[in-house]
Amino acid sequence: MKLRKARNSDVPQIRNLINSMALRTDDDYKHGHMLPRSLTELYEHIRDYTVLVEEAEGQGQGRDRVLGCCALESQWDGLAELKAMAVDDAAQGHGWGRALIGKVLSECEELSIDCVYLLTNKMEFFAHLGFEPIDMRHLPQRVWSECTNCPKFMVACDEVAMTYQGQRPRQTFIPAVGNQASPAARAALGLLPVINNGDQLNGLSADNSPQHAANGSNSNSSGSNGSTGQHNGSGGLMNSDGYSPPFRPHPEE
Ligand SMILES: CC(C)(COP(=O)(O)OP(=O)(O)OC[C@H]1O[C@@H](n2cnc3c(N)ncnc32)[C@H](O)[C@@H]1OP(=O)(O)O)[C@@H](O)C(=O)NCCC(=O)NCCS
């Protein structure tokens, strides 16, 4: 048996493995061992998956028997989720779960991921392999998008958040920079406060490019709230790093 990156042709077997675990209601866990996954989701995210396979002798690619899987999904600034961890009954208890996790974690450096989290009801297993429980509220809201697809959401959630070696996720703001965004959010993004007469908004240039900002045409004025945001030459907003934001603030209603 060996570990390798998953292939498109592995998807039906991965789905069967995961969904058979999801349907189980053992004594220790009455809601199923893991989240079910659809074929669509698996085909779309197949690059995230590593599989444990029994190679089919003398046969071509795509005929291996899948006995385990685990995925690492990049989700946010420096953050990835370890998910869909399963080892077939026939292969359990031989260190393949540990090996799958090790293989998946080895992808972090190349992806510049510095915090790996997971949501699990198998806390003891993951604690044994270097994960530590954290307060779920330290995870960015982005992670809840998957929770809302879970049949247990709000009614029977029994999952614990853990991160590898107890790493804390970076705190990053979702760029809500409309006129209604809080001054704190605007300051964190290095943007000037919105002036009610609309001068800044009307002045947004079609040329919002970094080159435009870098050619010296900005006025270097700083925000009245002490933020480091600046105007570019045509009155548009720039972040403190000299790049214009990749979005336009909503015009004042
Ligand atoms: C949990 C699971 C992935 C473990 O796979 P496995 O291949 O049997 O695990 P390993 O053999 O690599 O075990 C690694 C270590 O964890 C321990 N371990 C295994 N299952 C455990 C569990 N349920 N609780 C606590 N420790 C466990 C082993 O004793 C072993 O310890 P050791 O290295 O000190 O001897 C497997 O049982 C499974 O697929 N379960 C159903 C799906 C599931 O629950 N997935 C997790 C969803 S969040």
The ligand as an SDF file (V2000), in Angstrom:
LIG
                    3D

 48 50  0  0  0  0  0  0  0  0999 V2000
   -9.8150    7.8920   13.0140 C   0  0  0  0  0  0  0  0  0  0  0  0
   -9.1500    7.0430   11.9290 C   0  0  0  0  0  0  0  0  0  0  0  0
   -8.8250    7.9360   10.7380 C   0  0  0  0  0  0  0  0  0  0  0  0
   -7.8540    6.4490   12.4940 C   0  0  0  0  0  0  0  0  0  0  0  0
   -7.1490    5.7740   11.4350 O   0  0  0  0  0  0  0  0  0  0  0  0
   -6.0570    4.6450   11.7510 P   0  0  0  0  0  0  0  0  0  0  0  0
   -5.3290    4.3380   10.4840 O   0  0  0  0  0  0  0  0  0  0  0  0
   -6.6820    3.5240   12.4680 O   0  0  0  0  0  0  0  0  0  0  0  0
   -5.0850    5.4200   12.7530 O   0  0  0  0  0  0  0  0  0  0  0  0
   -3.5830    5.0460   13.0880 P   0  0  0  0  0  0  0  0  0  0  0  0
   -3.4250    3.5690   13.0340 O   0  0  0  0  0  0  0  0  0  0  0  0
   -2.6810    5.8230   12.2080 O   0  0  0  0  0  0  0  0  0  0  0  0
   -3.4590    5.5520   14.5650 O   0  0  0  0  0  0  0  0  0  0  0  0
   -2.5120    6.5260   14.9420 C   0  0  0  0  0  0  0  0  0  0  0  0
   -2.5330    6.6480   16.4310 C   0  0  0  0  0  0  0  0  0  0  0  0
   -3.8200    7.1350   16.8600 O   0  0  0  0  0  0  0  0  0  0  0  0
   -4.4200    6.2270   17.7810 C   0  0  0  0  0  0  0  0  0  0  0  0
   -5.8350    6.1900   17.4820 N   0  0  0  0  0  0  0  0  0  0  0  0
   -6.4580    5.6500   16.4320 C   0  0  0  0  0  0  0  0  0  0  0  0
   -7.7880    5.8450   16.4750 N   0  0  0  0  0  0  0  0  0  0  0  0
   -8.0370    6.5240   17.6250 C   0  0  0  0  0  0  0  0  0  0  0  0
   -9.2070    7.0200   18.2370 C   0  0  0  0  0  0  0  0  0  0  0  0
  -10.4320    6.8590   17.7160 N   0  0  0  0  0  0  0  0  0  0  0  0
   -9.0580    7.6780   19.4050 N   0  0  0  0  0  0  0  0  0  0  0  0
   -7.8530    7.8610   19.9700 C   0  0  0  0  0  0  0  0  0  0  0  0
   -6.6920    7.4220   19.4050 N   0  0  0  0  0  0  0  0  0  0  0  0
   -6.7860    6.7480   18.2640 C   0  0  0  0  0  0  0  0  0  0  0  0
   -3.7460    4.8910   17.5300 C   0  0  0  0  0  0  0  0  0  0  0  0
   -3.7560    4.0790   18.6750 O   0  0  0  0  0  0  0  0  0  0  0  0
   -2.3540    5.3140   17.1140 C   0  0  0  0  0  0  0  0  0  0  0  0
   -1.5760    5.5490   18.2570 O   0  0  0  0  0  0  0  0  0  0  0  0
   -0.0130    5.1180   18.3000 P   0  0  0  0  0  0  0  0  0  0  0  0
    0.6160    5.6760   17.0710 O   0  0  0  0  0  0  0  0  0  0  0  0
    0.4870    5.7240   19.5650 O   0  0  0  0  0  0  0  0  0  0  0  0
   -0.0070    3.6430   18.3010 O   0  0  0  0  0  0  0  0  0  0  0  0
  -10.0630    5.8860   11.5040 C   0  0  0  0  0  0  0  0  0  0  0  0
  -10.4670    5.1720   12.6380 O   0  0  0  0  0  0  0  0  0  0  0  0
  -11.3080    6.3070   10.7550 C   0  0  0  0  0  0  0  0  0  0  0  0
  -11.2800    6.4510    9.5240 O   0  0  0  0  0  0  0  0  0  0  0  0
  -12.4280    6.5350   11.4830 N   0  0  0  0  0  0  0  0  0  0  0  0
  -13.7230    6.9050   10.8490 C   0  0  0  0  0  0  0  0  0  0  0  0
  -13.6750    8.2650   10.1850 C   0  0  0  0  0  0  0  0  0  0  0  0
  -13.3410    9.3550   11.1620 C   0  0  0  0  0  0  0  0  0  0  0  0
  -13.7610    9.3490   12.3040 O   0  0  0  0  0  0  0  0  0  0  0  0
  -12.5810   10.3540   10.6910 N   0  0  0  0  0  0  0  0  0  0  0  0
  -12.2560   11.5180   11.4720 C   0  0  0  0  0  0  0  0  0  0  0  0
  -13.3530   12.4930   11.2640 C   0  0  0  0  0  0  0  0  0  0  0  0
  -13.0230   14.0410   11.9750 S   0  0  0  0  0  0  0  0  0  0  0  0
  1  2  1  0
  2  3  1  0
  2  4  1  0
  2 36  1  0
  4  5  1  0
  5  6  1  0
  6  7  2  0
  6  8  1  0
  6  9  1  0
  9 10  1  0
 10 11  2  0
 10 12  1  0
 10 13  1  0
 13 14  1  0
 14 15  1  0
 15 16  1  0
 15 30  1  0
 16 17  1  0
 17 18  1  0
 17 28  1  0
 18 19  1  0
 18 27  1  0
 19 20  2  0
 20 21  1  0
 21 22  1  0
 21 27  2  0
 22 23  1  0
 22 24  2  0
 24 25  1  0
 25 26  2  0
 26 27  1  0
 28 29  1  0
 28 30  1  0
 30 31  1  0
 31 32  1  0
 32 33  2  0
 32 34  1  0
 32 35  1  0
 36 37  1  0
 36 38  1  0
 38 39  2  0
 38 40  1  0
 40 41  1  0
 41 42  1  0
 42 43  1  0
 43 44  2  0
 43 45  1  0
 45 46  1  0
 46 47  1  0
 47 48  1  0
M  END
$$$$
